[in-house]
Amino acid sequence: MKTLFLFFLIVAAPPLGYANSLLDWMQTHHSNSETTASATDAAQLLTIEPGEQEMFPRLSPNGLFLMNISYHKEQAWVARRYSENGDPANHITDDIRALDSAAWHDDSHVYFLSERAGALALWEKIADGEGMQRRIQILKGVITQPILLEDHSIIAVRLTPKKSQQNQHKKKNAANSDTFNNWSFPGFHTHIIRFNSDGSAKVLAEGTNPSLSPDGKWIAFSMPVGRSMHLFRMHVDGSELIQVTDSRSVDIQPTWSPDGQWLLFTSNRIKPDMRHPEKGPWDIWSIDISGRNLMQLTQDAGRDGGATMDRDGKVYFHSDRKIRRSHDQKSSESTAPGKGFHIWTITSKLMNPQTTTPKHSD
């Protein structure tokens, strides 16, 4: 199993001119919320393994399993869990490139970036961690956060160095980054790219954190505007670009509700600190795809992020909020409540069939 140091290499090896700068920036740490305030919402703790942290939950299409990134001391891996109770099912992979790229292909398969055959490519693997692995497509460039489309084209985030910072060491960035932040790449431009199956590529927009709609027609993503970041959506070919949020805040990590009518996202809009966005509080919000009906789903002094929703409206997310002993059901009485990030759930009313929601156009 790879060490946590290797985890910091979650993007493909860059050209030698700026490799050291990228490595400096990718040095990260697991920081815990220092607040002593108790949770003010009705969220329930789902996962707590001794000495472990769990982040970025993603539901399988049938809703039976969660895939997440797990950390234990100097180890990191992609895990599969039962969504009902959060219990571990199996390790999927400890490939260092999978940590920024693993996603569900179908109920039984996942895909992720890997350099296992000597070149960066998208690979497919059975979700139970056993069996063969298949290379889908070779990719070029510094790539992260891929999405495999039905026609086997790939949408991903490509990083290119800013000219003014290409050969500079920015060690201060290392101190300001951590595992919670998967949207900011200091010293780099980020663009949403579509890689066609014939190897050609097209720049669709500036941005990061792309998310595919349930019908496969739209991409939601976050685009920087000054110090703020706003949510946008567009067709998978880059047409019909629509801005969804517009606030002096950082709105990132969008995901779709199962009916495709809502976007869940992470935001610091309650108390935005635009100069130090790594600080809390961060909460889970929802907004309909027309940019209306903004709602706050979680409320805590810690950092909530990485939300995903099931068909019944249950929202899964990671948080480093303080854990009360009444929540600490999975560890023994002799074990102190877990610190750091764990997966929590909260129930929303977004999937209520009586809720009136807009229909998005084709």
Sequence and secondary structure as in RCSB ss.txt:
>XXXX:A:sequence
MKTLFLFFLIVAAPPLGYANSLLDWMQTHHSNSETTASATDAAQLLTIEPGEQEMFPRLSPNGLFLMNISYHKEQ
AWVARRYSENGDPANHITDDIRALDSAAWHDDSHVYFLSERAGALALWEKIADGEGMQRRIQILKGVITQPILLE
DHSIIAVRLTPKKSQQNQHKKKNAANSDTFNNWSFPGFHTHIIRFNSDGSAKVLAEGTNPSLSPDGKWIAFSMPV
GRSMHLFRMHVDGSELIQVTDSRSVDIQPTWSPDGQWLLFTSNRIKPDMRHPEKGPWDIWSIDISGRNLMQLTQD
AGRDGGATMDRDGKVYFHSDRKIRRSHDQKSSESTAPGKGFHIWTITSKLMNPQTTTPKHSD
>XXXX:A:secstr
  BHHHHT  S    GGGHHHHHHHH              S  EE    TTEEEEEEEE TTSSEEEEEEEETTE
EEEEEEETTT  EEEEEE  GGGGGT EESSSSEEEEEE TTSS EEEEEETTS S EEEEEE  SEEEEEEE T
TS EEEEEEEE GGGTT   HHHHHT  TT  S  TTEEEEEEEE TTS EEEEEE EEEEE TTSSEEEEEEEE
TTEEEEEEEETTS S EE   SSSBEEEEEE TTSSEEEEEE TTS  SS TTSS BEEEEEETTS   EE    
SSBEEEEEE TTSEEEEEE     TTT  SS TTS    S EEEEEE STT TTS       
